[in-house]
């Protein structure tokens, strides 16, 4: 099981580290960790040299236990990169001379502990997300809608996964179909409309109340239609996604006609404090 884009980035002392929930544990990008510990722009080359050194020293297990997993690269594409779980990452850290090694190991252990707590008690995960948005300065009513939207999104992606839809690429295509039907824009076009230029800027973190609600309507309708029709595979789920998005579109158009106001806005929340040392959150 992998967690797709959820919690895809965590921050240590202001530096982002990519991670992926894989085989029931966290895997972290090795080059990201090396870059944080050495404060180096050439972390990729350092890791290449370190791998050879570890092999020469007989630390075969440390190197071979690094998995090549797809993570979001700087160019916005999913690319294979060396990743290590917490246990193996501790071994790698031992081989890197850095004054940050000890505080990083404490931080890494805490990250793992938090995840275990959230599995045992899902409310902890919800509270963590809520705290994230409170620290950013979002209004309470907005946070409640955002949390509900996350739950609805997870319900939909679970249906897709169970019906033979491939994660990452096909999930993104279906999400775009809902967005196009609802708002007349793909996710990328919507982000451009809202002046979101960085790949890691989450569109839904910059939606107003009605945009969030319409997104929920589109995804909840898609889930219910998918179940009712027993849609299987990508093509059938794509048709259900278009139908679900169309229902949200009709809601949007009718309300705009009744109120005389556009529900879609180019405004964003970029004015909020983005310097908090907090974790990235899911679509």
Secondary structure, DSSP 8 states (H G I E B T S, - for coil): -B-TTTT-EEEETTEEEEEEEETTEEEEEHHHHHHHHHT-S-HHHHHHHHHHHHHHTT-HHHHHT-EEEEEE-TTSSEEEEEEEEHHHHHHHHHTS--TTHHHHHHHHHHHHHHHHHHHH-HHHHHHHHHHHHHHHT--HHHHHHHHHHHHHHHHHHHHHHHTT--TTHHHHHHHHHHHHHHHSS-HHHHHHHTT--STT--GGGG--HHHHHHHHHHHHHHHHHHHHHT--HHHHHHHHHHHHHHHHHHHHHHHHHHH---S--S--STTS---S-------
